[in-house]
Amino acid sequence: MKKPKLMISFFLMLSMTLAITPPAYSQVGTYIFHGAPGDQKILIVKAANNQSMEDLFGAEYVGIFEGLFGSGALQEGARKKSLVTAVNFNFDVWGQDGVKYTTDNWDWTLGEFGNTSDIADFDVWSFYSPKNITWRTNLIWSKNTSIYNGALYFAQLPTPVDQYLEEITWAPKWQNLGNIVVHNAEAGDLIIDFPLFPPVIGFYLENCTETWTYDETYGAWIGYQIKDNETNIIYEFSIDLPSTAAIPGFEIPILLSVSMGITISLIYIIMKKKQLN
């Protein structure tokens, strides 16, 4: 069995002024999730400095980004679309109160999006209680939370976003600053630090800062950015707003690679344990 590949991702905060507000429902507990079928979002690659990314991640960076973000993710101007097809605000996530978003997704392209999606009916879950994210990552990975080990639950957040993120127990070098999750990586750190299997990707070769940004009004994941050790932006994608205000969608497919990689790893571990027993 091949070792699962996991993505590297980084983002930038954007300001959004939208005239139309998606429906919000009084749900479970403190937090409110947003969204409805028909909501869509388009992301666009704003920066991709190939030489700087090679300096940071090594010669295999192309395989990492295009293999996991999808072909075309390293092209400035490339766009990716997601469309919400269903939302269940009363979904059971591992025995806890949660939400399920079902989406259709289009791959990165420099041209127009086709009429048919490249990935259909992909589901992502979110917890009403952020403490359940910490509990799951502690249980599965014996680690506090990062975007990587909790990827399945970070595609869409409820509001207030900053309060939700504050309740998560973050791994070392991870923190939230309001609606932004920040990872200050250092040279020599494992890119993916899971204790259950050897490093799949390798190490950071230089210091860098990764940021994941969420919209404060709707909780949607709207940007990813990485800065090198000289604070230069070397990779960035963010929400691509049309000239007229529109309802923001809920970007889920970018986290597909992390979620699938973790699922494959868990299945592999469970099978190995059964064989040993």
C-alpha positions in Angstrom: 0.0 0.0 0.0 1.3 3.4 -0.9 1.8 5.9 1.8 -0.9 8.6 1.8 0.1 12.0 0.5 -1.1 15.0 2.5 -1.2 18.6 1.2 0.6 21.7 2.3 -1.7 24.7 2.4 -1.5 28.5 3.3 -3.8 31.5 3.0 -4.5 35.3 3.1 -7.1 37.3 4.9 -9.5 39.3 2.6 -12.2 41.8 3.4 -15.6 41.1 2.0 -18.6 43.5 1.5 -21.7 41.5 0.5 -25.2 42.7 -0.1 -26.9 39.4 0.2 -26.7 37.3 3.4 -27.1 33.5 3.3 -29.7 32.1 5.7 -28.6 31.5 9.2 -30.4 29.1 11.5 -30.8 29.0 15.3 -29.0 25.7 15.9 -27.3 23.8 18.7 -25.5 25.7 21.4 -23.5 28.9 21.1 -22.6 28.9 17.4 -24.5 29.4 14.2 -23.7 27.8 10.8 -24.6 29.5 7.5 -25.3 28.2 4.0 -27.9 26.8 1.7 -28.1 24.8 -1.5 -27.1 27.0 -4.4 -24.3 28.9 -2.6 -21.1 28.8 -4.5 -17.6 30.1 -4.2 -14.7 30.6 -6.6 -11.1 30.6 -5.4 -8.3 32.1 -7.5 -4.5 31.7 -7.3 -3.1 35.1 -6.7 0.6 34.2 -6.3 2.8 31.2 -7.0 6.6 31.8 -6.8 8.0 28.5 -7.9 11.6 29.2 -7.1 10.8 30.3 -3.5 8.5 27.3 -3.0 11.3 25.0 -4.1 13.6 26.7 -1.7 11.1 26.1 1.1 9.9 22.6 0.3 12.6 21.1 -1.9 12.6 19.7 -5.4 9.3 17.7 -4.9 7.1 20.8 -4.3 5.4 20.5 -7.7 4.3 16.9 -7.0 3.1 18.0 -3.6 1.0 20.9 -4.8 -0.3 19.6 -8.1 -0.8 16.1 -6.8 -2.8 17.3 -3.8 -4.3 20.7 -4.7 -4.9 19.5 -8.2 -3.3 20.1 -11.6 -3.1 23.8 -12.3 -2.8 24.9 -8.7 0.6 26.5 -9.4 -0.7 28.7 -12.2 -1.4 32.3 -11.3 -5.0 33.2 -12.3 -6.2 29.6 -12.1 -9.7 29.3 -10.5 -11.5 26.5 -8.6 -15.2 26.4 -7.8 -17.4 24.7 -5.2 -21.2 24.6 -5.2 -23.3 23.7 -2.1 -26.0 21.1 -3.1 -27.3 20.2 0.4 -26.9 21.2 4.0 -28.0 19.2 7.1 -27.9 21.3 10.2 -28.7 18.4 12.5 -26.1 15.8 11.5 -24.6 13.3 13.9 -20.7 13.5 13.6 -19.2 10.6 15.6 -22.0 10.8 18.1 -21.7 14.6 18.5 -23.9 17.5 17.2 -22.7 18.6 13.8 -23.5 19.9 10.3 -23.0 18.2 6.9 -22.3 20.2 3.7 -22.6 18.3 0.4 -20.9 20.0 -2.5 -20.0 19.7 -6.2 -16.5 20.8 -7.1 -14.7 22.0 -10.2 -10.9 21.6 -10.6 -8.4 24.5 -11.2 -8.7 26.0 -14.6 -7.5 29.1 -16.5 -10.6 28.9 -18.7 -14.3 28.7 -18.1 -15.9 26.1 -15.8 -17.7 23.3 -17.5 -21.4 22.5 -16.9 -20.5 19.3 -15.1 -18.5 19.2 -11.9 -15.3 17.2 -11.6 -16.2 15.9 -8.1 -19.8 15.4 -7.2 -21.6 14.9 -3.8 -18.5 15.4 -1.6 -19.4 15.7 2.1 -17.6 17.6 4.8 -18.6 17.8 8.5 -18.3 20.4 11.2 -18.9 20.2 14.9 -21.1 22.7 16.9 -18.6 22.5 19.7 -15.0 23.3 18.9 -13.9 21.2 21.9 -14.9 18.1 19.9 -12.2 19.0 17.3 -9.6 19.0 20.1 -11.0 15.8 21.5 -10.9 14.0 18.1 -7.3 15.1 17.3 -6.1 14.1 20.8 -7.8 10.7 20.4 -6.7 9.8 16.9 -3.3 11.5 16.7 -2.2 12.0 20.3 -1.6 15.6 19.4 -3.3 18.9 19.9 -5.0 20.5 16.9 -3.5 21.8 13.7 -5.3 22.4 10.4 -3.6 19.3 9.1 -4.8 16.8 11.7 -8.2 18.3 12.0 -8.7 19.0 8.3 -12.1 17.4 7.9 -13.6 19.8 10.3 -12.1 23.1 9.1 -13.6 23.6 5.7 -16.6 25.6 7.1 -16.8 27.2 10.5 -19.8 28.7 12.4 -20.0 32.3 13.7 -18.6 33.9 15.7 -15.5 32.5 14.1 -12.9 34.1 16.4 -14.6 32.7 19.5 -14.9 29.2 18.0 -11.2 29.2 17.1 -10.3 30.5 20.6 -11.8 27.4 22.2 -9.6 25.0 20.2 -6.4 23.7 21.9 -3.8 24.3 19.3 -0.6 22.4 18.7 2.8 24.1 19.4 3.5 26.9 16.8 -0.2 27.1 15.9 -2.6 29.8 17.0 -5.6 31.9 15.9 -5.5 35.6 15.6 -9.2 36.5 15.4 -10.5 34.8 12.3 -7.1 33.7 11.0 -5.3 30.5 11.9 -1.5 31.0 11.9 1.3 28.4 11.7 4.8 29.6 12.4 6.9 26.7 11.0 10.7 26.5 11.5 13.4 24.9 9.4 13.7 21.3 10.3 10.0 20.9 11.4 8.1 18.0 9.9 5.6 19.2 7.3 3.1 16.6 8.5 3.8 15.6 12.1 1.6 12.5 12.8 3.0 9.9 15.3 1.3 6.9 13.7 3.3 6.7 10.5 6.7 8.1 9.2 6.8 11.6 7.6 5.2 11.4 4.1 6.3 14.7 2.7 9.5 15.7 4.6 10.6 18.8 6.3 10.4 22.6 6.0 13.8 23.7 4.7 13.3 27.3 5.9 11.2 29.2 8.4 7.9 30.3 7.1 4.4 31.5 8.1 1.2 29.8 6.9 -2.2 31.4 7.3 -5.7 30.1 6.9 -8.4 32.9 6.8 -12.1 32.6 7.5 -14.8 35.1 6.6 -16.0 36.7 9.9 -19.7 37.1 8.7 -20.4 33.6 7.2 -17.6 31.4 8.5 -16.5 30.4 5.0 -12.8 29.5 4.4 -11.7 32.3 2.0 -8.0 32.3 1.7 -4.6 30.5 2.1 -1.2 32.1 2.1 2.4 31.3 2.8 5.2 33.8 3.5 8.9 32.9 3.5 11.4 33.8 6.1 11.8 37.3 4.6 7.9 37.8 4.8 7.6 37.6 1.0 4.3 36.0 -0.2 5.3 33.0 -2.2 1.9 31.3 -2.6 -1.6 32.5 -2.2 -5.1 31.7 -3.2 -8.2 33.6 -2.1 -11.9 34.1 -2.8 -12.6 35.6 -6.2 -15.5 38.0 -5.9 -17.5 39.1 -9.0 -18.0 42.7 -9.8 -21.4 42.6 -8.2 -22.1 41.3 -4.7 -22.9 37.6 -4.4 -23.6 35.0 -1.8 -20.3 33.4 -0.7 -20.1 29.7 -1.1 -18.3 27.3 1.2 -15.0 26.0 0.0 -14.6 22.4 0.9 -12.7 20.5 -1.8 -9.3 22.0 -1.1 -9.3 20.0 2.1 -10.2 16.8 0.2 -6.6 15.6 0.0 -6.0 15.9 3.8 -9.3 14.2 4.7 -8.8 11.3 2.2 -5.2 10.8 3.3 -6.2 10.7 7.0 -9.0 8.3 6.2 -6.7 6.0 4.3 -4.2 6.0 7.1 -6.9 5.2 9.7 -8.2 2.3 7.6 -4.6 1.0 7.2 -3.9 1.2 10.9 -7.1 -0.5 11.9 -6.4 -3.4 9.4 -2.9 -3.8 10.7 -4.2 -4.0 14.3 -6.7 -6.7 13.3 -4.0 -8.7 11.6 -1.8 -8.5 14.7 -4.8 -9.7 16.9 
